[in-house]
Amino acid sequence: NNIAILMKSQGKYKEAFEYYEKGLRIKEIALGKNHPDTASSYNNIGTLFESQGKYKEAFEYYEKSLIIREIALGKNHPDTAASYNNIGSLFESQGKYKEAFEYYEKGLRIKEIALGKNHPDTA
């Protein structure tokens, strides 16, 4: 994962994808397909695609991460909220503000349930 991050920061997206993909496969085998760390790997690949403007691919990986987090952590977990926020950001990047708002709002509602309305992460 660290090498993938390094490659991404240098604009070496193909190499970054290869390292992220390798990490994803290892986590799927070692931890299972529905483990929170596996969800994080899907999320990381989503960010890689988003940074390249490959929004369709980014959405597919973000959505997979969201589904896994809902299964593994529950629908009202802060990491599940983070997945909703990532998808919201993806839609915002594309100028799809209505969809972005819906995902951001869902993420906020989850954080309010999980952390409380007066928690700094719900501000």
Solvent accessible surface area in square Angstrom, and as a share of the most:
residue,aa,sasa,rsa
1,N,88,0.45
2,N,123,0.63
3,I,86,0.44
4,A,0,0.00
5,I,87,0.44
6,L,97,0.48
7,M,32,0.14
8,K,53,0.23
9,S,88,0.57
10,Q,90,0.40
11,G,39,0.38
12,K,89,0.38
13,Y,76,0.29
14,K,152,0.64
15,E,68,0.31
16,A,0,0.00
17,F,61,0.26
18,E,89,0.40
19,Y,87,0.33
20,Y,13,0.05
21,E,35,0.16
22,K,127,0.54
23,G,21,0.21
24,L,1,0.00
25,R,109,0.40
26,I,96,0.49
27,K,54,0.23
28,E,21,0.09
29,I,153,0.78
30,A,75,0.58
31,L,80,0.40
32,G,27,0.26
33,K,133,0.57
34,N,79,0.40
35,H,58,0.26
36,P,39,0.24
37,D,63,0.33
38,T,0,0.00
39,A,0,0.00
40,S,40,0.26
41,S,8,0.05
42,Y,24,0.09
43,N,22,0.11
44,N,35,0.18
45,I,0,0.00
46,G,0,0.00
47,T,41,0.24
48,L,0,0.00
49,F,24,0.10
50,E,34,0.15
51,S,61,0.39
52,Q,54,0.24
53,G,37,0.36
54,K,90,0.38
55,Y,70,0.27
56,K,154,0.65
57,E,65,0.29
58,A,0,0.00
59,F,57,0.24
60,E,84,0.38
61,Y,41,0.16
62,Y,5,0.02
63,E,68,0.31
64,K,79,0.34
65,S,0,0.00
66,L,15,0.07
67,I,81,0.41
68,I,1,0.00
69,R,20,0.07
70,E,39,0.17
71,I,109,0.55
72,A,41,0.32
73,L,54,0.27
74,G,27,0.26
75,K,132,0.56
76,N,78,0.40
77,H,59,0.26
78,P,44,0.28
79,D,59,0.31
80,T,0,0.00
81,A,0,0.00
82,A,37,0.29
83,S,2,0.01
84,Y,28,0.11
85,N,35,0.18
86,N,39,0.20
87,I,1,0.01
88,G,0,0.00
89,S,43,0.28
90,L,1,0.00
91,F,28,0.12
92,E,80,0.36
93,S,62,0.40
94,Q,58,0.26
95,G,37,0.36
96,K,90,0.38
97,Y,147,0.56
98,K,152,0.65
99,E,66,0.30
100,A,3,0.03
101,F,125,0.52
102,E,84,0.37
103,Y,51,0.20
104,Y,73,0.28
105,E,65,0.29
106,K,91,0.38
107,G,0,0.00
108,L,60,0.30
109,R,108,0.40
110,I,3,0.01
111,K,41,0.17
112,E,34,0.15
113,I,116,0.59
114,A,42,0.32
115,L,60,0.30
116,G,30,0.28
117,K,154,0.65
118,N,153,0.79
119,H,66,0.30
120,P,108,0.68
121,D,83,0.43
122,T,14,0.08
123,A,127,0.98
